[in-house]
Amino acid sequence: MNTEIELKLLKEIEELKRKFNILEGKDNNQIPTYQYSKIRDVDLRKLFDIEKKLSKNIFDNWFNYDICLTTDIVVYLQELIEQNSGLIDDYNEEDLKIYLISPLLNKINFMLKNEEIRGFYELPMKYATDKFILNGTVDFVVSKGLFQSKIPYFFIQEFKRSEEYGNPRPQLLAELISAVELNDWKFIKGAYIIGGNWNFVILEKLNVGQYQYFISQNFDSTKINDLKLIYKNLLFVKNEILSMVEA
């Protein structure tokens, strides 16, 4: 192959790379943009100094809070399990939301009009710096504001098995980092769901661009004891948000 043809091919390859980077939001002349729904661990490590940590007691205050469930709540949770029995593993994201997650969240009732707090589904959110942009739609967030989200407090990231970018953990972490920076906070809580399984997460900001996070044990929402714990954990979040607002 002569030199002229080689140079032409190399030029064409570089042009194709440039066009691909533009489509991915990574053009050298543009600030790279990352979608919450597609972000991966490798992207998070590129953008932040972030590390998973183990702790025996980080969730103690959250999970061991003394909450007593009434008989009617326990019956409701048992019925929720029975209604979805044998179906959860085959649900797509919308099915999971409508048949399992929404009924559970509605029972918790994050609609607090007097405090101007409610849950938002499919909420657009953006966090931009001079080096990168994080944006997209978050599955569920409890936030200050009735008509538009003003202060996001707690996030839930769902999982759709058929999507190429399926890992909900980095997606949730990107949302939590955005909220910590937008709120100028040090700690924030969230949860991600894979089928019927729930994991709760605490993210802590250590320094500029530096974070650590903790992941709870798995809670299986198809088992009544676990579902009761999920319900208590969410109820704690609601009470904590109310305390923050009152303070």
N, C-alpha and C positions, 0 to 999 in steps of 0.2 A: 504494500500500500504506500503510495507516494505521500510526501509531506503535506502537500496542499489538501489532499483528501482527508488526511488525519486531522489537520487543523480545522477543517470544515465540520467534521464529525464532533470534535471536542467542543466547538462553538455551539453546535446544535444541542449537545448534551447539557451544556451550561445554561442555555436558554430554557430547556425543559425543566431543569432544576429550579431556575428562578421562578417560572410560572407555577410550579408545584408549591414552592414556598409561599407565594402570594396567596394561593388557594388555602393553604394551611395557616395563614396569618403570620408567617415567619419570614417575610421578605426583609432583607437587610436594611431597606429604607423605611420600614414600618416597625412599630412596636408590636412584638409577638402577642397574639391573642390566644387564649386557651379557654375552651368551653368546659363548664363544670361537668357536663354529661359525658365528656370524652377524656378528661384529664386522667393521667396515669401516675403511678409511683415515680417513674423516671422523670416525669415533668415536674412533680413536686420537689424532687431532690435537686433539679436544675434551678428552680426558682428560689428555694428556701433551704435553710439549715434546719431540717426537721427530723425528729427521731422518735421512734416508739420506745416507751419505757414500761417497765413492770413495777407494780406497786401492790402490796397486800392490803393497804388500807385507804387508797385514794377514793374508792367508791363507798366506804363505810357510812359516811354521813348521809349519802344519797340513798343507798339501798337498805340501810338498817333503820331508817326513820320510822317511828312508830305510827303506822297507819292501819286502822282497822276497817276492813271492808264489810259492808252490810250484806245481809242475806240476799237481798234483791240484786245487788251488784254481782255476787258470786253466781247466782242463777243466770243472770244475763251473760256472763262470760262462758258459762257451760253451754248455753244455747248457741253462742257464737261459734264455739268449737264444733258442736254437732252440725250446725248449718254448713260449715265449710269442710267437714270431715271427708278425706279422700280426694279433695279437689285442689288444695293449695299448691301442690307441686306442679300442677298443670295450668295454674292461673298465669295470665300475662300481667303486666304492670297495672293496667286499668282494672282488671278483675280483682287483683289483690287489694287495690285501693278501695274499690266500691264495696266489696263483700267482707273485708276483714279490717283494714286499717281505718277507714272512715267511721264505721260504726263504733270502733274502740275510741277514737279521738272525740267523736261526738258525745260519747258517754262521759268522758273526762270533762268536756265542755270548756274549750279554750275561748269561747265567745264571751268576753267580759266587757260589755258595752260601757259600763260606768267608769271603768279604768281605761277605756279606749284600747283594748287589746283583743286580738283575735288570731286565728290560724289562717294562713294564706296558702292556697294550693297553686302550683305552677307559677311561682312568683319570679318575675325577671329581676336579676340582681347583677351589679357590676362593681368591680373593684379595680381601679386603674392606678398605675404608677408610671414613672417615666421610663421604666424598663420592661413592663409587661402589663397585660390586661387580663383579668379573669371575669368572664361574664357568662350568661346563660340563664336557664330557668331552673329554680330549685323546687323540689317536689313538694315540700311542706315546711313552713316556718311559722312559729308563734312570734308575733311581732307587735310592738306598739303601733297604733294607728288603726282606724276602722276602714278608711277609704283607700289608704295607701300605706305600705310598710315604711315605718320611720326608724324603729330600733329593733332589729332582729334578735330574739332571745334564744331560740332553741330550734334546731333543724332535724328533720327526718329525711333520709335519703332511701328511696326504694330501689329495688333491683329487678331488672327485666332480663331474663336469662338469654333471650335470643339476640340481644344487642352485642355488637363487636366489643365495645368498651363496657364490659359488664361489671367490673369491680366497683362496688359502691363506696368502699372505704376512702380511696383518694378523692373521690368526688365530694364526699362529706367533709373531708379535711380541708379541701379548697374552699368550701363554703364557710366553714368555721373560721379559717384564717381571714377570709374577707370580712366576716362579721366582727371579729376581734379588732381588726384594723379600722373598720368603719365606726365602731362604737368606742374605740380607744379603751378596750378592756384588756385584762390579763388572762381571764379564764372564760370558757364557754362550753356548754354541753350540747350533745347531739346524739343521734342514733341512726343506724343503718339496718336495713332489712333485706335478707336473702330468703325468698320464699316465706316460710312461716317463722324463720329464725331472726331474732333481734339481738343486736349488740349495741351497748351504750358506750359513748365516747366522751372523754374530757380532754380538751385541748388547752394548753397553757403557753402563753407568749413569754419567752425568757429574755429576749433582747430584740433589737431591730433585725427582722428577717430570720429570727431563730425561735423555734417552737419545739415542744415535746407533747406527745399525746399518749393516752392510756385507753385501752379497750377492755371492756368488761367480759365476763364469761358469756356464753351463749344462752339465750332464753328462747325456748321452743314454745311458740304461741298455740301449738296444737295440744299442749298438755296443761291441764287446769292449774296446777301449782305454779308453773312458769308464767302462765297468762295472768294470774293474780299478781305476781311480782312485777310483770311489765306494767300492769295497770297502776300499781303502787308507785313505781318509778316515775311514770308520767304524771301522776297526781302530785308527787313531790315537786316536779318541775313547775307545775301550775302554781303551787303554793309559794315556791321560791320566787317566781316572777312577780306574784302579788306582793311579796315582802320587799322586793327590790323597788317596785313602783311606789309603795308606801314610804320607803326610806328616802 
